[in-house]
């Protein structure tokens, strides 16, 4: 049943397990209470109960959102991730290398070739989905690569897709070879990737802190939810999963209004360079954020990509 904005407001904060928690503050004296979702807890409380709860929680992130806005947005927990058609998505988005992908790959390749050389690193690609080019970009400087993915269908795709990867990814590797000599010197990428890659079925909201010293996250945080605070939490979790000094590359669909995978609709948060920079800046050094314009419209409802490059700082800024 719809709730009037004059009677409720939503408070979203980060819980103890780093999952987003949504509280519906109600003016009703005895509101119903319920919990829903795998990652998102939803509680409807009276004002007195809310005050008592907040006193017992040490929250690092809190935002007050009008209830109507939250009610119309799809949370990460509410999207049908296990029904995601992975092969369709791979064919539709990566069946050919698009100009904006080529531009992003070139920039990321040059960045890693100058910032990640010198030693082999333990790397992570967060929310790999059916996209192997972030892992390929880290391949020459990685001792291990963790492919961190939540969707069961994407996990199955990854487990087969990297052993070894198909010819679909050859143009993406060629773009990396064009970007820097490091990739031209690297031998047998098709054999090396399955040897060092490990698929981990887990949520971005469950990332541990400070384990990896190289990282990528491409088209994930803004494309797994319609709720801005979940986008921010996912982005922050990616950065805090890295060790101080770890180089990273993160890419975001710019101003996405959601997307279809066959007949299923998936949520998104519309972000620009401003939102990406604001969320990343407290956790990054030497941060660059730029708009990569779309080369062709193979999907409606967006206007290019936002690419962020930098390194994890040692102490978060306020």
SULZI-V511918 format. One record per backbone hydrogen bond with DSSP energy under -0.5 kcal/mol. NH is the residue of the N-H (numbers start at 1). CO is the residue of the C=O. E is the energy in kcal/mol with one decimal. If there is no record, write none. Layout:
nh: (NH:NH)
co: (CO:CO)
e: (E:E)
This chain:
nh: (7:8:9:10:11:12:13:13:14:15:15:18:21:22:23:23:24:25:25:26:26:27:31:41:41:43:45:45:50:51:52:53:54:55:56:56:57:57:59:63:65:65:67:69:70:71:72:73:73:75:78:79:79:81:83:84:86:89:90:91:92:93:94:95:98:102:103:104:105:106:107:108:109:110:111:112:113:114:114:115:116:119:121:123:123:124:125:126:126:127:128:128:131:132:136:137:138:139:141:142:143:144:145:146:147:147:148:148:149:149:155:156:157:158:159:160:161:162:163:163:164:165:169:170:173:174:175:176:177:178:179:179:180:183:184:185:186:191:192:193:194:195:196:196:197:198:200:201:202:202:206:207:210:211:212:213:214:215:216:217:218:219:219:220:223:224:226:228:230:231:232:233:234:235:236:237:238:239:240:241:241:242:243:245:246:247:248:249:250:251:252:254:255:256:257:257:259:261:262:264:266:269:271:271:276:277:278:279:280:281:282:283:284:284:285:288:290:292:292:293:298:303:305:306:307:308:309:310:311:312:313:317)
co: (4:4:25:65:23:63:11:21:61:13:19:15:13:41:11:21:43:9:23:24:45:7:28:20:39:22:24:43:46:47:48:49:50:51:52:53:53:54:57:12:10:63:8:66:66:67:68:69:70:73:75:75:76:79:80:81:84:85:86:87:88:89:90:91:96:98:99:100:101:102:103:104:105:106:107:108:109:110:111:111:112:116:141:121:144:214:146:124:216:148:125:148:128:130:132:133:134:135:138:139:121:121:196:123:145:198:125:146:147:200:151:152:153:154:155:156:157:158:160:164:162:162:166:167:169:170:171:172:173:174:175:176:176:180:180:181:182:188:188:189:190:191:192:193:193:145:147:199:149:200:203:204:240:241:241:122:122:247:124:249:126:217:251:251:220:221:74:226:227:227:228:229:230:231:232:233:234:235:236:237:238:239:212:312:243:213:310:215:308:217:306:304:271:253:258:301:266:264:260:261:259:222:253:269:272:273:274:275:276:277:278:280:280:281:311:309:307:290:305:291:296:254:292:252:290:250:288:248:285:246:283:282)
e: (-1.7:-1.0:-1.4:-2.1:-2.9:-2.5:-0.5:-2.5:-1.3:-0.6:-2.6:-1.8:-3.1:-3.0:-3.1:-0.5:-3.6:-3.5:-0.8:-0.6:-2.3:-1.6:-0.6:-1.1:-0.7:-1.9:-2.0:-0.6:-2.4:-2.2:-2.1:-2.4:-2.8:-1.7:-0.8:-1.0:-0.5:-0.7:-1.0:-1.9:-2.9:-0.5:-0.6:-0.8:-1.6:-2.7:-1.3:-0.9:-0.6:-0.5:-0.7:-0.5:-1.0:-1.9:-1.5:-1.5:-1.4:-2.2:-2.6:-2.6:-2.6:-2.5:-2.5:-1.0:-0.7:-2.6:-2.2:-2.4:-3.1:-2.3:-2.0:-2.7:-2.9:-2.1:-2.1:-2.8:-2.0:-0.9:-0.8:-2.5:-2.1:-0.5:-2.1:-0.7:-3.1:-1.8:-2.9:-0.5:-2.7:-3.0:-0.6:-0.9:-2.3:-0.6:-2.4:-1.9:-1.1:-1.0:-1.3:-1.3:-3.2:-1.3:-2.2:-2.6:-0.6:-3.2:-2.4:-0.9:-0.7:-2.7:-2.3:-2.1:-2.0:-2.7:-2.5:-1.3:-3.2:-1.7:-1.1:-0.7:-0.5:-0.7:-1.6:-1.9:-2.1:-2.5:-1.8:-1.6:-2.4:-2.0:-0.9:-0.6:-1.3:-1.2:-1.0:-2.1:-0.7:-0.8:-2.1:-2.4:-0.5:-0.7:-1.5:-0.7:-1.9:-2.5:-2.9:-0.5:-1.5:-1.0:-1.7:-1.0:-2.5:-1.9:-1.9:-2.1:-0.6:-1.7:-2.2:-1.6:-0.5:-0.6:-2.9:-0.5:-1.7:-0.5:-3.2:-0.6:-1.0:-1.7:-2.4:-2.2:-2.6:-2.3:-2.6:-2.6:-1.9:-1.9:-2.6:-1.1:-0.6:-1.4:-3.4:-3.4:-2.2:-0.6:-2.6:-1.8:-2.7:-2.1:-2.3:-2.6:-2.5:-0.7:-0.6:-1.6:-2.0:-2.6:-0.5:-2.0:-3.3:-2.5:-0.5:-0.7:-2.0:-2.7:-2.5:-2.1:-2.3:-2.5:-0.5:-2.2:-0.6:-1.0:-3.2:-2.6:-2.2:-0.5:-3.3:-0.7:-1.3:-2.2:-2.7:-2.8:-2.6:-3.3:-2.3:-1.7:-1.8:-2.3:-2.1:-2.4)
